C-alpha cells in the first residue's frame, strides 16, 4: 500500500504527486493529474494505485478528493489526439503533466512523478519514482484523478462515436475495438501515429 513517507521526507517543502492515464490506447487523449495534500489528515481512507481499485471505488475516492478543496489541491492536464500525433505519446504525456502541475491552485516545489522519465522544462523540481502509484499516496491520488477523468471523457466520446464501444474499452486495442475498426475504419479521435491505426489508414488509401 502507498504511504506518505516520501512527501514527509521533503517537509516543509510543498510536494505534489503526478500520474497519467491513457498512454497505451489507440484512441482519445492522454490525461495527467497532480495532487497536493496541504494536510495528510485529508488523505481519504483506502487510497491506492488506481489499477488496484474497481471503477466504483475509484469514483468514490475521486469524489472525496474533490470535496476537500481547502486541504487538497488538484490539477488536471490533457493532451489531445492531435498533440499525441504531432509530439509522439511521450511528448504529449510530458505536456499533459506540465499542464496538470501548472493548473494547481499554487505551484509546488517538488513533483513526484510516476515512472522514470523526466519531462523537460517543468514548472518545479522533479523526483521520478518507478511504481510510484504503489508507493506514494500523492501519486496514487493523481492516478485516480487521471483515470476517472479520462474514463469520463471516453464515455462522452462514446455518445458521438457509439459504434466503437469507447465506454467499455476506453480506446485500448481490445478484440471488440479491433472488430469495430475493421468494420468502420478510424474516427476523428483515433491516434493516427499509432501503428495499428496508421496501417488501417494506409490500407484504406491503397484500396481507394
N, C-alpha and C positions, 0 to 999 in steps of 0.2 A: 504493500500500500504506500502511496506517496505520503510525504510528511513535509514539514516546514523548516527543516534544518538548514537547507541551503539559503533560503531567504533570511533566516535569523543570523546566519554567519556573516551577512553583509550589513547588518544593522550598524548605524541608524540610516544607511542609505536606502533609498526607495527602490524596490525591486519588483518588476513585473514578470509574469510568465507569458511566453508566446508559443503558439502552435498553429498548425494549418490543417485544413481538410480539403481533399479534392485534387491531390496531385495525380492520382492514378486513373481517374475516369476518362472516358473518351469524349465526354460532353460536359458543358457547364463551366462555370468559373471556378477558380481556386479561392478559398476564403481563409483568412488568418484572423486570429483573435489575440488580444492581450488582456491580461487580468492583473490588477494590482490590489492587494489586500492592504488597506490602511490599518487594519487591526486583525490579528489572527483569530480574534473572538468571532469574527464574521464568517469564518470558513464553514460552509454547510457540512453537516454530518453525512458521511457516505461518499464524499467527493473522491473520484477516482479517474483513472485514464478512461476516456470516452469509449474506447474499444472494448472495455471490460463491462460496460453498462448497456442495458437494453434501452430501446427508444423512449419508453415511458419514464424510466429513471433519469435519463439524460435531460428530458424535457422538464421534469420536476426540479432538478438541480439548476438548470439554466434559469428557471423562474425564480428560484431562491437567490441566485447570484444577482439578477437584475433588480430584485426587490430591496436590496440594501445599498442604495447609491451613495449614502453618506459614508459607508465603510468599505465599499468595493467599487473600484473604478474599472470600467470595461471599454475597450476599443476594438472595433472590427474593421478589417480592411479586405477589399475584394479586388481581384484582378480578373478582367473579362476574358472571354474566349479569344477575342481579337488580340489582347495583350499576351496571352499564352502563345498564340501562333507567331506573334512578332518577336517575342523575347525568349522563347522556349519555356518549359514548365518551371525550371528553377528560377529563371529571371523573373517570371511572373509571380512566383511564390515569394521571392525576396521583396518584390514590390508590395504585395499584399501585406507582408509582415511589417514593412516600413509604414504603410498606411494605418495598420492596426495600432501600432505604438503611437504614431502621430495623432491618432484620434482619441487617445486617452484624455480625460479632462485636464490632467497635468502630466508632464513628461517624467518618467522615472530616470534614475541614474544608471540602473543596470537592467538589462533584459536577459532573462534566462530563456534560451531558445532550444526547443526540442530538436535533436539531431546533431550533426557535426559540421554542417556548412554554415558559413558566416556571411550574411548579407553585407554588401558594401555600402558605405556612406550612410550608416544607420544613425538615427537621432540620439542614441545613447550608447554607453558601453555594453558589450555583449559577452555573455558566457554561454557557450554551447554545451548541451548535456544530451548524450546519446541515451535514448529511452527515457527522456526527461518527464514524459507524461505519467510514468510509473514511479517517479522519484520525487518530483516537486509538486506540491499542491497548487501553486500558481500556474504551472504549465498544465496540470490536469484540468484546472478550471478553464484555461484557454482552449484546451482540446474540446471540451464540452460546448463552449460557446461557438467555436468554429464549426463543429459538426452539426449542431442543431440549426445554426444559421444557414449553412449550405443545404441541408436537407429541406428546409422550408423553401429555399429558392428553387430547388429542383422539383418540389411539389407544385410550385407555381408554374414552372415551365411545363409540367405535365398537363396543365389545363390548356395551354396553347399548342402543345405538340403531343396530344393524347396517344398517338399511335406507337410511341416508343416506350411507354411504361416507366418514365423517369421517376415517378413516385415510388416505384418498387426497387429499382437498382441504382438510382442516383447518378446514372451515367456511366457506371462501370461496365466493362465488356462481358457481361453475362451472356449465356446462351440465348435468353429471351431478347436481349438488346441486339445481339448479332442477327437474330432472325428478323427483327424489325428493320434493321439496316439493310439487310438483303432484299426486303420487300419494298421499302420506301426510299432507300438512299439516305444520305446525311441531311440534317436540317440545319437551321441557322446557328444552333448552339453546339454543334459538333466541332471538335478541335481538328481543324484541317491539317495541322502539322503533325498529328499523331499518325503513326504508320498505318493502322487499320483503316482509318478514315481517308488518308491520302491514297491508299490502294483502291478503295472504292471509287473515289473521285476520278482516278486515272482510268479505271475500268469503264466508268460512265462516259468519259471523254472518248475513249477508244471505240466504244460501241455506238457513239452518236452519229 
